[in-house]
């Protein structure tokens, strides 16, 4: 009877569904909805693994928003909070450390501090590669290499963005984020054929049941250009 009660109690612990929550958040990240992914994790922030993923995703969203305001101290407060939370993580895992460094890079990007951002990204990517080589996880749900592409694109360093997206595609496989990033960056460097190709892949790979976010409409609109040839098959 005691064993049964202990088993029931264990299954009812707040962290019992942590893995399922992280998987659900990962599905939102795969659909480019980082903010929605963080929202999925809010209720289980007391669980260490969930907390690391939550603060990482929340910090990335806040840093992107802060960029719109020139990286002012006030706009970066939510990013600083996320960085502090990851620094005080009781697990002190390498994944939490990588996430913290990536957020520091995102904070630098919000202020257009490209040199500092680049150094931090290089460090985070190197740590993540070490983790992967050892069969261990890197930053949760969104790799440092993928974020590097987004941040380089954000600060208008297109050659670096292309390299980061390509590296991410080679290391963890192509994702919707890297495909979209490659399309946007190809256009910015004047590679119209490459942009058409990547946008077409993005549209054709979008799940029909996932709705039509702004990124999908962006891709469809781009593919209407005469230079892109045959219209893409849309979900």
N, C-alpha and C positions, 0 to 999 in steps of 0.2 A: 504494500500500500504506500509506504514511504517513497519507494523508488518510483511508483506511478505518479505520485504528487510532484516529485522533483522533476520528472520528465515533462509533465504538463507545465510546470512553472518555467522550465527552461525554454519550452516552445513558445511561451507567452512573453519572453523578455523583449524589450524594445528593439533589440538588434536582430531578432529572429528573421525578419524579412529584409535585412540590409542588402543581401546579395541581389534579391529580386528588385529592390529599389534602384540599385546601381545599374542593373541591366536595363531597367525601364528608362533611367536617365540617359544611358548610352544610346538608346533608340532615338531619343530626342536630339542628342548631339549629332547623330548620323543624319538627322533631318535639318541640321544647321540651327536648331533651336536651343542655344546654350542657356538662355534665360529660363526657358521652360524646363530644361533638364535640372537646373538648380532648384527650381520650385518643387520638383518631384522629391527632392532629398530633404526639404526643410524640416519635415516632421521627425526625422531620425538623426538630427545633428549630434545627439549624444553618443551615437555609435562612431567609433574612431574612423573607420574606413569611409563611412558616409560623410563625416565631417570634413575630411581631407578633400573629397570630391566636391562637396558643397561649397566650401570656401574658395577652392580653386576656380570653379565655374562662375561663382558670384563675382570674384575678383576680376576675371576676364571680362565679364559683361560691364562691370563698373569702369574698368580702364578704357574700354571702347567708348563708353559714354563720356568719360572725362576728356577724351581727345577732342570732342566737339566744343569743349570749353577751354581749350588750350592747356589742359593739364593744370588748372588752378588748384591751389591747396585744398579748397573746399570740395572740388569735384573729385579729388583723389582720396578723400577721407575713407570712402568705402573700400578702396583698394588697399589702403594702409591697414584697415581693420582686418581684411582677409589675410594679408601678409603676416600680421601679428598673430592671428589665430593659427596659421600654419606653423609659425615659429614656435608656438607654445604647445604644439601637438604632443600629447602624452606618449604617442607611439614612437616619435622621432624617427619615422621611417624615411628611407631614401626617396620614396615617392612623394612624401610631404615636402621634403627639401627641394626636389626638382620643381614641384608646383610653386613653392615659394619664390624660387629664383625666376621662374617664368613670369610670375606676377610682378616682380621687381622690374623685369624687362618691359612688361606691358605698361607699367607706370612711367618708365623712361620714355617709351614710345608716345605716350599721351602728351609728354612735354617736348616731343621731337628731339630728344637727346639720343641721336642715332648711335654715337660711339659707345656710350654706356649701355644702350640697349643691345648692341651687337656683342659686347663682351659677356653680358649676362646670358644671352641666348647661347653663345658658344659653350659656356660653362654648363648650362642646363642640358644641352644636347649631348655633350660629352658624358655627363653623368647618366643620362638616359640610355645611351649606347652601352655603357658599362653594365647597367642593369639588365638590358635586353640580352647581352652576351652571356650573362649569368643565369638567364631564364627567369628573371625577376621583373616586376612591373615598374614602369616609369611613371610619368605624370598620369593621373587618372582620367580616363575617357577621352582626352584630347592630348595628343603627344606634343612634346616641346617642339618637334620639327614642324608639325602642322601650324602651331601657333607662330613659329618663326616666319613662315610664309605670310601669314596674315599681317604680322607686325611690319615686316619689310614692305609689303604692299601699302600698308597704311601710311608709312612715312616716305612713300614715293621712291624707294630704292628697288627698282624693278628687276635688275639683274640678280640681286640677292634674293628677292622674292621667288623668282623662277627657280633658282638653285635650291632654295629651301623646299618648295613644293615638289620638285622632282626628287629630291632626296627622300622626302616623306613618302612619296609614292613607291619608291624602290624599297624602302626599309619596312614599311608596314602595309604596303599595298595601296592602290588608288582608293580614295574616298570621295564622297561628293564635295567635301570641303577642298581637297587638293585639286579636283577637276575644275571646280568653279574658280579657284585661285589661279590656276594655270590659264583659264580662259580670260579672266580679267587682266592678268599680267601680260599675256600675249598681245592683247589689244593695246595696252599701254606702251609696249615696245615696238608697235607697228607690224606685228605678225598677224595680219588679219585672217589668213588661212588657218593658222594655229588656233586663234580665238574661235573661229567658226567650228573647227573640229572639236575643241574641248566643250564648248557650249552645247553642241549637238549630243555629245556623250552624256553631259549632265542632264539634258532634257530627257533623253531616251532611258536613262537609268533612274528617273524619279518615280517612286511608287505611286500608282494612280490613286490609292486611298489616302495619301498623305496630304491632300489639299494642294493649294497653289500659293506658296509664300512669295514674297517679293523677289527672292533669288530666282525662282522658276520663271516668273514673269519677265525678269531681266533677260534671262537666257532666250526665252521665246521671242522677245522683241528684237534682240540682237540678230537672231537667225532669220528675221524677215528681210535683212539686208540682201540686196541682189548679189553681193559678193559671196554670200554663203551658199548660193546655189539652191538645190532642192530643199524645200521646207522640211524641218525636222518632224518626225512622227512624235506627237505629243501624247502623254498618258491620258 
